[in-house]
Amino acid sequence: MKKLFFLSFIACLPLTVLAQSIDWTVGLMNFFDNTEFEGSSYQHPQTMGGLRIAPTVGLKLDSIHQVCLGVNALKEFGTDSFWDGAILTAYYQYNAKPFRFMMGSFPRKGLLDALPKAFFQDSIQYYRPNMTGIWWQYQKNKLDASLFLDWTGRKALEVHEAFFVGALLTYKPSVFFAEWQGLMFHHAASGMLIGVHENFINHAAVGLDLAHLTPLDSLTADVGYLGGYSRDRRMTSAFTIRHGLLAELQAEWHRIGLASTTYIGAGMMPDYNIRGTTTYWGDPLYRGTFYNRTDLSYQFFKSKNVSLKLMSSQHFTENHCYVEQSLIGCFTIGRTLVH
């Protein structure tokens, strides 16, 4: 694990001769997340704690093209090992407004923040920090559109071929906005087991951005449709359909934040008891017919290089209130060397 950590940088050294400029960053994320779900039939209680260190070197070929190389290493609190896992960060980036394109293994952070937790639960950012595939984005005026492919499993004897294909679309002509997000997870055969399971989820909503009408730093509210469609192609060509209403509210004032999400409808993830997180990467609390999550947060520090947030989350489902506490710290240093 140590060798992987240092080889990334050794491989980058010859690039300094060729590059017009070299960017470098070292990112450190500390996380502590305690979930108190004792008695829940949807989620289990656990405490997740650790840190991730992600040094990256970026070679700028010109003002548009860049190649980045680094590593993202995990150390979980309480283990005896030096590192508990490391993944390669290596990608090409094209950035010329209104287009942005990335291909390779690149950080997930900041790309999928608009997705509800029904798509990806909190722990994904701790244990799957990189996407491996393609990201394309178009941003201009009132429109923001993205497409992505995230390949999560290469077929092997005991590994299933698996990948995500998704899209995000936001149109904001004024205080009003409309958004749509869609995702398909394809979980196919391994060398030992045949068959294909597919899980689709989509979210369409309309909302208001009212921050400029209030003394708040941000204030948005939206309401819309959340639908899930699952099928096991070994058994049937028909989809099991679950859908309902999703309402979201977010507000910030100085360092204090409030976020509330409410889902009412048929329970999502119909095959969860059989397939679990193998197929469903969203928060399993969406399996209930009613679910509300309310987050209260406080930012101790918030700048370009430092973020430290304490959050208390209340989860209302199964006629019960479950509590979660988290402390997330993100720290980044870096500079640009011009040759």
N, C-alpha and C positions, 0 to 999 in steps of 0.2 A: 504494500500500500504506500509506503514511504517512497519507493522508487517511482511509482506513477506520479506522485506529487511533484518530484523534482525534475523528472524527465520532460514534463511539459515546458518548463522554463529553458532547459538545455536546448530543446528543439527550436525554441524561439530566437536564440541568440544570433544565428546567421541572418535573421531577417533585418537586424538593425543596419546592416550594410546596404540592403536594397531599398529600404523603406524611405519614403518622403517624410513620414512621421510615425512615431510609435506611441500608441496610447497604452496605458496600463492601469489596472484597478485591482484592489484587493478588497473583497467584500466579506463581511463577517455577519452572520445571522445567528442570534441566540434565541431559542424558543423554550418556553415552559407553558404547557397546556394541560390543565387538570380538569377532567370531565367526571362529574358526579352523576352517573346514570344508573345507580343501583336500583334494581327492580324493573327497569325498562325491558320490554320485549323487542325493541327495535335497535337499541344501541347498548354497548357494554361500557362500564366505567374503566378509565385508564388515565395514566399520567404520562405525557410525552414531554421529554426534556432533552435538550442537546444543543449543539452548535454546528454551523456549517461555515467553512472557510472557502472562498472562491477567488483565487488569484487568476487574472486573465490579462493577456497581452494582445493588443490589437494592432495589426499592420494596416495603415492607410495607404492604399495604392494611389488614390487621389481624393478629391472631395466627395466622391460618390461611392467608391468601392472600398471595402474593408474585409480583412480576414482576421478572425479572432481565435486564440488558442489558450486553453487553461484547464483547470480542474476544479471540481466542486466536491469537497470531502466532508463527510459526516462523522461527528463524534457524539454518541449518545451518552448522557449522564448516567453514571452507575455501572458502566461496563469496564472490563479489565483490558480491553484491547486499545491499542494506540489510536487506530481509526476504525470505524464501523462500516466503512464503505466509501468509495470514491467513484465519480463518473467524469468522463472526459467532456470538456466544453470545447467545441471546434466547429466554427460556422463561417460562412460567407454572408456578408450583408451589403445590399444595394440600398442606398438611401438618397433619393432625389425626389423631393416633393413634387407631386402629391403621392408618390409611390414609395413603399418600403418593402423589401424582400429579404428573407433570411432562409438559409438552407444549411442543415447540419444538426448539431446538438447545441441548442441555445437556451438561455434562461427563460423560464415560464413567467417570471415575475413581471407584472405590468401589462401582460398581453391578454389575459383572460379575466381581469378584475370585474368586468361587467356581468359575468355569468352568475346566476343564482347558485346557492349551495346545492341545489338539486342536481347540478351538473358535476361539480367537484367539491368534496368536503374539505374542511380546513387542513387535515393532515397531508393532503397532496403537496402543499407548499413545503412541508418539512421533509418528506421522503421521496418526492418526485420533482425536484426543482427545475429540471430541464425538459424541454420538448425535443424530440428527435424526429426531424422531418422538415416541413416547409411552412413558412408563414408569409403571407402576402397581405399588404394593407394599402388602402386608398383613402386619403384624407384631404378633403377640399371643401371649403366653405361650410355648408350645412350637413355634409355627408361624411360618414366614417364607415368604411366597409372592410372586412377582413375575411380571409379564407385560410384554413390551416389543415395540415396533415401531421399527426403525431403517431409514429410507429412504436408500439410498446412491447411487441413480442415477435421474435424471429422463430419460425417453425424449427423445432428440434425434437428429440425423442420424447422429452417430458415438458417441452415448452410449446404453447399454442401460438400460432400466428395471430397477431392482434394489432389493431390500429384504430385511431380516431380520425374522423373527418368532420370538420366543423366550419361554421360561418357565423359572423356577427355583423349586424347592420344597425346603424343609428342615424336617424334623420332629425335634425333639430333646426327648424326654420325660425323659431322665436323662443318664447318661454315654454311652448309646447314641444314635445319630442315624441318620436315613435321609434321603437326598437324591436329587433327580432334576433334571436339566437337559436341555432340549430346544431345538433351533434348526433353523429352516428358512431357507435362502437361495434366493430366487427371482430368477433372472437371465433376463430376457425380451428382447424384440426391441429393436433400435435402428431409426433411419430407413433404414439400409442393409442390415441383416441381420435375418432373421426367426428365430423359434424360441425355445423356453424350455428352460432347464436348471435343474433343481432339485437341491439338496443338503440332505439332512436329517442331523442328528447328534444322538444322545442318550446320556446318561450316567446310570446308576442305581447307587447304592452304599449300603452300610451301613457304619457305623464307630463308633469310640470316641473320646471326649474324656476323656483321663486326666490332664489338667494338675493337678487338685486332689489327685491321689494321689501326686504327685511334687514334687520341688523346682523343677521347670521352670516357666517362665512360661506355656508352652503345649505341648501334646502331643496330636496327633490322628493317627489312622490309619484308613483306609477301603479297601475293596475292592469292585469292582463291574464292571458291564458297560459297554462303550463300543461303540456301533454307528454306522455311517455308511451312508447310502442315497442313491445318485445316479442320475439319469436325464436323458437328452436327449430331450425329447418330440418332436423332429423325427424321431428314429430309432426309438423304442420307448416303450411305456407301462410297461414293466417296469423295476424298480429293480435296479441293481448293489449288492449288499449286502456290506459288510465289517464284521466285528465281532470283539471279543476281550475280554480281561481287563485292567482297569486298577486298579493298587494305588498308594496315595498315603500318604506319611508326612511329617508336619511337626512340628518341635520348635523351641522358642526358650528360651534361658536368658540373662537379662540382654540383652546386645547381640549375642549369637551366634545364628545361625539355621541350621537344616538342613532341607532339603526334598528328598524323593526321590519320583519318579514312574516307574512301570514299566508298560509296555504289552506284552502278548503276544497275538498274534492275526494275522488277515489285515491286510495293509497298507491303510491308509485312503487316501482321495482317489484313486480309480481313474482319473479323467480328468485328473490333474494335468499330465501331459506335454503335453496338448492345451490345457487351459484355465488352468492355473497359478493365480496369485493372483486372477485375474478371478473365479473361482468359489470357491476354497478360501482362507479367511482364517486357517486353523489352521496350526500348525507342520508343515511338510512332512516333518519327521523321523518323523512318525507313519505315513509310507508304508511303513516297514519292518515285518517280522513280529516283531521284538523291538526295543524302545527303552527305555532307562533314562536319565533326567535326574536328576542329583544337584547341588543348589545348596548351597554353603556361603557364608554371608553374615555381614557385620559392620556393625552400625549405629553410626557415629560419633556421630550425634546422632539423637534420637527424641523429639519433642514435638509439641504441637498445631500449631506453626508451622514447625518445622524437621525435616527428615528427610534424612539423608545415609547411603546404604547402598552398600557395596562387596560385590560378589558374584562368586564364581568358580563356573562351571557346567561339569560334565563330562557329555558326551552319549555314551552307549554305543549304537552301532548299526552295522550293516554290518561286524561283527567289528572295530570300531575305536573308539577314544576320541577325540572331538573336544572342544576346549576353548573356552570363552567367558568373557570378563571384562566386567563392567559396573560403572559407577559412576553412581548416580542420586541427584540432589539435588533436593528439593522445599522451597520456602520460601514462606511466606504471611504477609502483613500485612493488617490490616483493623481496622475499628472500627464501632460502631453509633452513629448520631446520632439522638437522640430530639427530636422537635419538638412 
